[in-house]
Amino acid sequence: MPPARFWEFAHLSDDYKTMGWIDRVPRAGNLYIGGLHAIYSQPDLFTKAGITHILTVLDYDIYQNGGADESLKAYKHLMVQVDDDPNEELLKHFPATGEFIKQALAGAGGVFVHCAMGKSRSATVVCAYLMETYGVTPEEALKQVCEGRPVCGPNLGFMEQLDVWGRMLSARGGEERDRIYARWREGRFRGDWWEWEKRGRGMKL
């Protein structure tokens, strides 16, 4: 696997360390969520779960420098390179990630969505899919994901983007949807983590 990046894992709580390698999202078919290490260390679990597709949301390409195991070639794979930073944009990827999950489940396959820890980026992508597929709110989607993996919690920037996604899904047509997205991109907030935390205390989500 890629070189160890202990800073991504060293601060994890004991609650996180007892999470499953792969956790099923309730009432969403064969949709699973987890962290990076699962795809290298738990191949038997993938087989038992019937996983055929992997959706990776990380800030680097796991295939670079020979980091990915040859066994990964057995899966259909979509990679989205985004850092776990509230200033990053995941919103523009929601249509593609949602379609990837939808097509995999429609073909009687299983999908494993992961980031580094299975907490923020992967949870955001899964919430976006649930919102589009089942018409739920960001809060309802996250609650559903947390039923299967309680540690899940998108950063505040991603939660804001899920709120925008909800408004886009409720738009009356493509033009209105595009306007909602364009207005958000033009006026979106960017700041340090502490500024996001301060701002978040006044956010609805």
Secondary structure, DSSP 4 states (H G I P E B T S, - for coil): -PPP-GGGTTT--HHHHTS-SEEEPTTSSSEEEE-TTHHHH-HHHHHHHTEEEEEEEESS-TTGGG-S-GGGGGSEEEEEE--S-TTS--GGGHHHHHHHHHHHHHTT-EEEEE-SSSSSHHHHHHHHHHHHHH---HHHHHHHHHHH-TT----HHHHHHHHHHHHHHT-SSHHHHHHHHHHHHHH-----HHHHHHHHTTS--
